[in-house]
Amino acid sequence: MRDPEVRLEQIHRQAAGSEVIQFAHHLRRCGEPHVWQSGGQVELVRGVPARLEGFDAVLCGFNKTRVAVNRRIRRLRGFTGDLPERGERVICLRNDHERGLFNGLLATVTHVEEEDEDLWLDLVDDVGNEFSQIRALRAQFHEEKPLKNADRDGPALFDFGYCLTVHKSQGSEWDKVAVLEQIGSSWNAARWRYTAATRASRELVWCLRD
Protein backbone atom coordinates (compact mmCIF):
# COMPACT_ATOMS: atom_id res chain seq x y z
CA MET A 1 0.00 0.00 0.00
CA ARG A 2 1.25 3.47 -0.76
CA ASP A 3 2.42 5.80 1.99
CA PRO A 4 -0.79 7.37 3.38
CA GLU A 5 0.95 10.75 3.66
CA VAL A 6 1.71 10.66 -0.05
CA ARG A 7 -1.82 9.52 -0.78
CA LEU A 8 -3.23 12.47 1.13
CA GLU A 9 -0.98 15.08 -0.44
CA GLN A 10 -0.90 14.07 -4.08
CA ILE A 11 -3.46 15.19 -6.63
CA HIS A 12 -4.04 12.46 -9.15
CA ARG A 13 -5.98 13.12 -12.32
CA GLN A 14 -7.63 16.54 -12.09
CA ALA A 15 -6.36 19.37 -14.27
CA ALA A 16 -4.05 21.56 -12.21
CA GLY A 17 -5.95 24.70 -13.19
CA SER A 18 -9.40 23.42 -12.25
CA GLU A 19 -11.48 25.27 -9.69
CA VAL A 20 -11.77 22.08 -7.64
CA ILE A 21 -7.99 21.95 -7.25
CA GLN A 22 -7.79 25.67 -6.48
CA PHE A 23 -10.48 25.21 -3.83
CA ALA A 24 -8.64 22.22 -2.36
CA HIS A 25 -5.42 24.22 -2.04
CA HIS A 26 -7.39 27.07 -0.49
CA LEU A 27 -8.76 24.64 2.11
CA ARG A 28 -5.31 23.28 2.89
CA ARG A 29 -3.88 26.79 3.32
CA CYS A 30 -6.59 28.51 5.36
CA GLY A 31 -9.11 25.75 6.02
CA GLU A 32 -12.21 27.93 5.63
CA PRO A 33 -14.58 26.97 2.79
CA HIS A 34 -17.27 29.61 3.38
CA VAL A 35 -15.14 32.49 2.06
CA TRP A 36 -14.66 30.87 -1.35
CA GLN A 37 -16.12 32.68 -4.36
CA SER A 38 -17.54 29.97 -6.62
CA GLY A 39 -16.58 29.90 -10.28
CA GLY A 40 -18.96 27.16 -11.35
CA GLN A 41 -17.24 23.85 -10.54
CA VAL A 42 -17.52 24.31 -6.78
CA GLU A 43 -20.85 25.10 -5.13
CA LEU A 44 -21.25 25.97 -1.46
CA VAL A 45 -24.60 25.19 0.19
CA ARG A 46 -25.96 25.25 3.74
CA GLY A 47 -27.10 21.97 5.20
CA VAL A 48 -27.78 18.77 3.27
CA PRO A 49 -29.32 18.97 -0.22
CA ALA A 50 -32.78 17.46 -0.53
CA ARG A 51 -31.65 15.18 -3.34
CA LEU A 52 -28.36 13.33 -3.11
CA GLU A 53 -28.94 10.45 -5.50
CA GLY A 54 -27.49 12.30 -8.49
CA PHE A 55 -23.93 12.37 -7.15
CA ASP A 56 -21.28 9.81 -8.01
CA ALA A 57 -20.29 9.84 -4.34
CA VAL A 58 -21.38 11.55 -1.14
CA LEU A 59 -18.69 11.97 1.52
CA CYS A 60 -19.07 12.64 5.23
CA GLY A 61 -17.11 12.50 8.46
CA PHE A 62 -18.93 10.04 10.69
CA ASN A 63 -20.19 6.50 10.22
CA LYS A 64 -23.55 7.31 11.81
CA THR A 65 -24.13 9.88 9.06
CA ARG A 66 -22.89 7.46 6.40
CA VAL A 67 -25.47 4.84 7.38
CA ALA A 68 -28.32 7.39 7.47
CA VAL A 69 -27.40 8.94 4.12
CA ASN A 70 -27.07 5.54 2.47
CA ARG A 71 -30.61 4.72 3.62
CA ARG A 72 -31.86 8.02 2.24
CA ILE A 73 -30.16 7.62 -1.14
CA ARG A 74 -31.47 4.08 -1.47
CA ARG A 75 -35.02 5.31 -0.92
CA LEU A 76 -34.53 8.08 -3.47
CA ARG A 77 -33.31 5.50 -5.98
CA GLY A 78 -36.32 3.28 -5.39
CA PHE A 79 -34.71 0.53 -3.29
CA THR A 80 -37.06 -0.28 -0.42
CA GLY A 81 -35.65 -3.45 1.16
CA ASP A 82 -32.94 -3.70 3.79
CA LEU A 83 -30.63 -5.82 1.64
CA PRO A 84 -28.74 -4.92 -1.55
CA GLU A 85 -30.48 -5.41 -4.87
CA ARG A 86 -29.29 -5.71 -8.44
CA GLY A 87 -27.77 -2.42 -9.60
CA GLU A 88 -26.81 -1.19 -6.13
CA ARG A 89 -23.49 0.25 -5.05
CA VAL A 90 -21.57 -1.60 -2.32
CA ILE A 91 -18.19 -1.29 -0.64
CA CYS A 92 -15.95 -4.01 0.76
CA LEU A 93 -14.95 -3.44 4.39
CA ARG A 94 -12.23 -6.06 4.86
CA ASN A 95 -9.39 -7.55 2.84
CA ASP A 96 -9.94 -11.03 1.47
CA HIS A 97 -6.97 -11.84 -0.73
CA GLU A 98 -8.18 -15.33 -1.53
CA ARG A 99 -11.23 -13.89 -3.27
CA GLY A 100 -9.44 -10.85 -4.69
CA LEU A 101 -11.29 -8.41 -2.42
CA PHE A 102 -9.73 -5.47 -0.63
CA ASN A 103 -10.87 -2.97 1.96
CA GLY A 104 -12.43 -0.02 0.12
CA LEU A 105 -13.30 -1.88 -3.10
CA LEU A 106 -16.37 -0.28 -4.67
CA ALA A 107 -18.57 -2.41 -6.91
CA THR A 108 -22.04 -2.75 -8.37
CA VAL A 109 -24.26 -5.73 -7.60
CA THR A 110 -25.21 -7.68 -10.73
CA HIS A 111 -26.92 -10.60 -8.98
CA VAL A 112 -27.90 -11.44 -5.40
CA GLU A 113 -29.24 -14.54 -3.66
CA GLU A 114 -30.26 -14.86 -0.02
CA GLU A 115 -29.26 -17.84 2.10
CA ASP A 116 -29.89 -17.89 5.86
CA GLU A 117 -27.45 -15.41 7.45
CA ASP A 118 -25.54 -14.80 4.24
CA LEU A 119 -25.92 -13.32 0.78
CA TRP A 120 -24.34 -14.53 -2.43
CA LEU A 121 -23.32 -11.58 -4.57
CA ASP A 122 -22.08 -11.22 -8.13
CA LEU A 123 -20.24 -7.92 -8.50
CA VAL A 124 -18.44 -5.78 -11.05
CA ASP A 125 -16.03 -3.06 -9.98
CA ASP A 126 -15.41 0.32 -11.58
CA VAL A 127 -12.81 -0.98 -14.03
CA GLY A 128 -14.84 -4.00 -15.13
CA ASN A 129 -13.41 -6.73 -12.91
CA GLU A 130 -16.07 -9.32 -12.12
CA PHE A 131 -16.49 -11.22 -8.86
CA SER A 132 -18.80 -14.22 -8.83
CA GLN A 133 -20.56 -15.93 -5.93
CA ILE A 134 -19.11 -13.78 -3.17
CA ARG A 135 -20.49 -14.88 0.16
CA ALA A 136 -21.30 -11.76 2.19
CA LEU A 137 -22.54 -11.36 5.75
CA ARG A 138 -26.14 -10.14 5.75
CA ALA A 139 -25.89 -8.57 9.22
CA GLN A 140 -23.12 -6.16 8.17
CA PHE A 141 -25.39 -3.98 6.04
CA HIS A 142 -26.50 -0.74 7.78
CA GLU A 143 -23.93 -1.17 10.57
CA GLU A 144 -21.73 1.76 11.59
CA LYS A 145 -18.57 -0.35 11.92
CA PRO A 146 -17.34 -3.77 10.77
CA LEU A 147 -18.78 -6.40 13.07
CA LYS A 148 -16.10 -7.47 15.54
CA ASN A 149 -17.42 -11.00 15.92
CA ALA A 150 -17.30 -11.68 12.18
CA ASP A 151 -15.13 -14.72 11.44
CA ARG A 152 -12.00 -13.72 9.50
CA ASP A 153 -12.40 -16.88 7.42
CA GLY A 154 -16.14 -16.43 7.07
CA PRO A 155 -18.30 -14.34 4.75
CA ALA A 156 -16.97 -11.12 3.26
CA LEU A 157 -18.02 -7.83 4.84
CA PHE A 158 -19.85 -5.35 2.61
CA ASP A 159 -22.06 -2.32 3.12
CA PHE A 160 -23.82 0.14 0.84
CA GLY A 161 -21.43 2.46 -0.99
CA TYR A 162 -23.36 5.57 -2.00
CA CYS A 163 -22.09 7.57 0.96
CA LEU A 164 -18.58 7.02 2.35
CA THR A 165 -16.51 8.57 5.08
CA VAL A 166 -13.69 10.74 3.79
CA HIS A 167 -11.26 8.35 5.46
CA LYS A 168 -12.64 5.40 3.48
CA SER A 169 -12.67 7.42 0.24
CA GLN A 170 -8.91 8.01 0.16
CA GLY A 171 -7.40 6.81 -3.10
CA SER A 172 -10.69 7.13 -5.01
CA GLU A 173 -11.99 9.86 -7.32
CA TRP A 174 -15.34 10.66 -8.94
CA ASP A 175 -16.62 13.25 -11.40
CA LYS A 176 -19.41 14.68 -9.22
CA VAL A 177 -19.08 14.67 -5.44
CA ALA A 178 -21.02 16.10 -2.50
CA VAL A 179 -19.18 16.64 0.79
CA LEU A 180 -21.11 16.89 4.05
CA GLU A 181 -18.71 18.83 6.25
CA GLN A 182 -18.27 16.94 9.52
CA ILE A 183 -14.97 17.24 11.34
CA GLY A 184 -14.08 15.53 14.59
CA SER A 185 -12.63 17.66 17.38
CA SER A 186 -9.28 15.83 17.28
CA TRP A 187 -8.89 15.87 13.48
CA ASN A 188 -6.73 18.14 11.35
CA ALA A 189 -9.56 20.14 9.77
CA ALA A 190 -7.53 21.54 6.87
CA ARG A 191 -6.26 18.11 5.89
CA TRP A 192 -9.72 16.52 6.16
CA ARG A 193 -11.19 19.21 3.92
CA TYR A 194 -8.35 18.97 1.42
CA THR A 195 -8.68 15.19 1.18
CA ALA A 196 -12.45 15.48 0.74
CA ALA A 197 -12.21 18.14 -1.98
CA THR A 198 -9.64 16.24 -4.03
CA ARG A 199 -11.98 13.26 -4.40
CA ALA A 200 -13.91 15.31 -7.02
CA SER A 201 -12.54 15.70 -10.54
CA ARG A 202 -15.23 17.86 -12.20
CA GLU A 203 -17.98 19.07 -9.85
CA LEU A 204 -18.01 19.55 -6.10
CA VAL A 205 -20.92 20.52 -3.87
CA TRP A 206 -19.64 21.48 -0.42
CA CYS A 207 -22.33 21.31 2.26
CA LEU A 208 -21.44 23.73 5.04
CA ARG A 209 -22.50 22.97 8.57
CA ASP A 210 -25.59 24.87 9.70
N, C-alpha and C positions, 0 to 999 in steps of 0.2 A: 504494500500500500504506500502511496506517496506520502511524503512529509505533510502532516496536516497544516503546518504553518505555510508551506508553499501553496497548498490547496486553497487556503483562505486568501492569500495575497494575490495570486495570479488571476488575470482575466483571460478567459479562454478564447471565445470565438466572436465576441461582439466587436464591431468596428470601433476603433479607438476614439473616433470623434462623435460617437452617438451620445444622445442626451442621457441615456441610461448610465453609461460609463461616467459621464461628467457628474451626474447626480451621485453615483456611488463614491466617487472621489470626494465630493463635497461632504458626504456623510462621514467618510473616514477622517476628514480633516477637522470638521467642526461638530459633526454628530447631530445636527438639528435639521430635520427634513422640512419643517413648516415654513422656513424662510425661502425655500426654493421657488423660483419663478418658472413655471412649466412652459416648455417649448413644444409640447405635443406628444412626445413619447412617454413622458412621466406625468401622471395625474395624481394630485393629492386630494383625498376625500376625508371627511370626518366620519368615524364609525365604520360599520361593516356594510358594504353594498347589499341591497336587497337581493340581487341575483349574482351568484358566484359560479354558476355552472358553465359559463362561457370562457373561463380561464383555463389555460393549459395546466396551471398549478396554482394552488393557494397555499401560502406559507404563514406560519404563526410561531409563537414562542413556546406555548405550553401544550402538553399532551391532552389535557382536559378540553382545551379549545379545538384541537385537532379532531378529536372524536366527535364533538358536537357539530363542527363544520362538515365533516364527512357525512354525517346523518342528513344534514340540511341539503347538501349538494345531491345526495342520492335521491332525496324526495323530489328535488327540482328536476332531476333527470328521469323521473318516473319509476324508480326502483323502490318498491314498497316493503319488501321482505327484509329480514335481518341478515341474511346470508348473501354472498356475492352471486351475481347472475351473469349470464353471457354478455360480453361487452363492457363489463365494469373494470375499473382501474384498481389494481392492488399493489401492495409493496411487501417485499420479503423483509422479515425482521431479524433473521438469524442466518449465519453462514451454514451452508450444507454442501460441502465440496463434492460429495459423492453424487449429488443430483445436479451439480452445476449452478447452485443457487448461492447468492451472496446477500449480505445485509445491505438493504437499500435498493435492491433490484426492483424496478418498476415494470409492470407487465399488464396486459389486458387479458381477461378471462375469455377463452373461446369455447369452453365446455365445462360444465360442472355437474357432479353427481354427489348425492348425499349418502353417507353410510354411518349410522350410529353417531359416534362422537367426532367423526372426521368428514372431510370433503375430499373429493378427487377432482383436481383442477387440471385443465389443459390451458397453457398460457403462451403468449407471444410477447417478447419484450420490444423495446422501442427500435431496435435495429434488426428485428425480424427473426431472432432466435426463438425456437419453439421448445416448449417443455411439456411433455405428455405425462398424464397420470401422476401428478404431484399430489401426494397425500398431505393435506393441510388440517391443522387443528381448528375445529369449528369454534371452540370457546374463545379463541384469540381475537376474533373480530369484535370491534367496538371496545376493546380494552385499552386503557391508557398506557400500559407498559407490557412488555413481553411477560407472559406468565412464568413465574419462577419455578413452578412444579412441572413444567413441560419437559418431558424426557428428551435429552440431547439426541438420542438415537430414534426418537419417535417422529410424529408428523412435523412437517415444516410449519413455521409460524408466519402467517400473513395477516395483513389488515388492509382496509380500504386506503387507496392512495391518491385521492383527489386533493386532500389537504395534508401537508407535511409540516413538521417542525423545521425551522431553518437549519438546525443541527443535522437532521436526517437528510436535508436537501443538498448538502455540500457535495460538490462534484457533478451535480446535474445542472441542466440549463433548459429553459423553455422560451418560446416566443413571447407568450402573453402571461404575465404573472401578477397576482394580487398578493400584497404583503399586509398582514394584520399585525400592526406594531405591538409587540408584547415583549418586554425586556425584564428579565429577572434582576433583583436588586444587586446580586453579586456578579452579574455579567459585565463585560466590556461593551457598553452600548454602541460605541462607534463601530467596533468590529462586527457586532451582530447585524447592525444596519447595512454595513458594507457587504457582508456575505449575502444577506437577503437580496439586496438590490442587484448584485451581479448574477443572480440566477435568471434574470430576464434578459433576453437578447433583443427584443423589438419594442414591447410595450410593458409598462409597469404602472400598476395602480397601487399607491401607497396609502394605506388606511390609518390615519392618525388616531391616536387614542382620544376619546372624548374628554 
